Amino acid sequence: MSTFVVVLNETIMSVALPTLMSDLSISAATAQWLTTGFLLTMAVVIPITGFLMQRFHTRQVYLLAMMLFSAGTLLAAVAPGFAVLLIARIIQASGTAIMIPLLMTTAMSLVPANARGRTMGTISIVIAVAPAIGPTISGLILSVLSWRFMFILVLPIAVIALIIGAIKMVNVTEPRKVPLDLLSVLLTPLAFGGLLYGLSSLGEGASHERAINPLVPALIGVFALVCFVLRQIVLARHGSPLLDLRTFTSRNFTYSIVLIALASLVLFGSLILLPIYMQSVLGLDTLTAGLLLLPGGLAMGLLSPIVGRLYDTYGPRPLLPVGAVMISAALWLMTVLLHEGTAVAMILLVHVLLNIGLAFTFTPLFSASLGSLQPDFYSHGSAILNTIQQVMGAVGTALFITVMASAEATRAATGADRLESAAAGVHQAFLIGASISIVGIAVSFLVRRPASTNDPAPLPMH
């Protein structure tokens, strides 16, 4: 419940930006920081969660996460201007970044191997469906209430979860006195923050004035990421790494992470592109565009537990190829069907097909990836998994938007009208996504059921 609430806030601002621009008298480039700042904070904090979950009790980490999120939500609800609202979003993101790996690590510690598929099906609802329905909920709220109610309505739920957790939460892990490598902590914001900021800025398109070329922070991020990886390799031999990259010695974990990266790219890329297409090309209002995305999110939510039970019975081999083919089919259909005169029902059906494919993909991958690791690596594995998800979500957003803007400008230069140019941009973006999805089909055949030797004994609660 807690993680669903905090993850929902990751995309809830996407359709609220025009309203905030008007109410706070800010530009689109400035308003975009309310989303970019959230993603940047997530990318920076998530790698540190591996250390937090080793060093402190489960209950302590949970209370820290929910107190941060609740405080950020309260501050956002009463924010007098943009600066305070941005600070509030950063505080919210800090709590969100801790909660996602905490949920996965706790599940892997408590749930026996033969029931993990069902549990990961529920977790898929949280991690994949919450971002998918965020724009819909935002649209519904903004159609009748002010933007502050996006936070006011969430705050009581977060506080109730915090109180129940403080009373009922028990510790399920045994803390160890692991050292914190300060150099790794310093490299983290440069690596993940620089890379993500560069990609997010690139994705805003050429229409915005930028004080700095997006390639500069992106290249700094790449360099810092290389230094970060080398530092973790050294620490794995002689100390305690912030993120233990020995998890990638498991081929099953590596294949699963590659497929999660591709699925996240598609999910976040389509989440940002479809509303733009529906509003800019088809002329639909914000609420209608949000509601059209709801059936796909619900389909993913309803199927995830079912797919989880199928995973427990049959493993990932019969499920992942089906999901990968559905994702690819949906993207190729979008390249053909999305134009100036596309029927609304057709968009709905293709989006539902895409989300069914994602349901057949995320749930088995969450189970197969972490299930391939020894229990001592669960916290590191979940931190790596969720860092990859956030970074590839930003890559998907930047890639789809940049390709769309470039193709749109090229078509406009030939004399095409605005609608035709916009439709051409959307077509080109989904064509790139569809081409990438073929790689996902190939990788889906490589993921296997984790060996039973890696299954942990249930940990005592204390």
Sequence and secondary structure as in RCSB ss.txt:
>XXXX:A:sequence
MSTFVVVLNETIMSVALPTLMSDLSISAATAQWLTTGFLLTMAVVIPITGFLMQRFHTRQVYLLAMMLFSAGTLL
AAVAPGFAVLLIARIIQASGTAIMIPLLMTTAMSLVPANARGRTMGTISIVIAVAPAIGPTISGLILSVLSWRFM
FILVLPIAVIALIIGAIKMVNVTEPRKVPLDLLSVLLTPLAFGGLLYGLSSLGEGASHERAINPLVPALIGVFAL
VCFVLRQIVLARHGSPLLDLRTFTSRNFTYSIVLIALASLVLFGSLILLPIYMQSVLGLDTLTAGLLLLPGGLAM
GLLSPIVGRLYDTYGPRPLLPVGAVMISAALWLMTVLLHEGTAVAMILLVHVLLNIGLAFTFTPLFSASLGSLQP
DFYSHGSAILNTIQQVMGAVGTALFITVMASAEATRAATGADRLESAAAGVHQAFLIGASISIVGIAVSFLVRRP
ASTNDPAPLPMH
>XXXX:A:secstr
 HHHHHHHTTTTTTTTHHHHHHHHT  HHHHTHHHHHHHHHHHHHHHHHHHHHHHS HHHHHHHHHHHHHHHHHH
HHT  SHHHHHHHHHHHHHHHHHHHHHHHHHHHHHS GGGHHHHHHHHHIIIIIHHHHHHHHHHHHHHHS TTHH
HHTHHHHHHHHHHHHHHH    S        HHHHHHHIIIIIHHHHHHHHHHT TTS  SS THHHHHHHHHHH
HHHHHHHHHHHHHS  SS GGGGGSHHHHHHHHHHHHHHHHHHHHHHHHHHHHHHTS   HHHHHHHHHHHHHHH
HHHHHHHHHHHHHH STTTHHHHHHHHHHHHHHHHHH STT  HHHHHHHHHHHHHHHHHHHHHHHHHHHHTS G
GGHHHHHHHHHHHHHHHHHHHHHHHHHHHHHHHHHHHHTT  HHHHHHHHHHHHHHHHHHHHHHHHHHHTT    
 GGG        
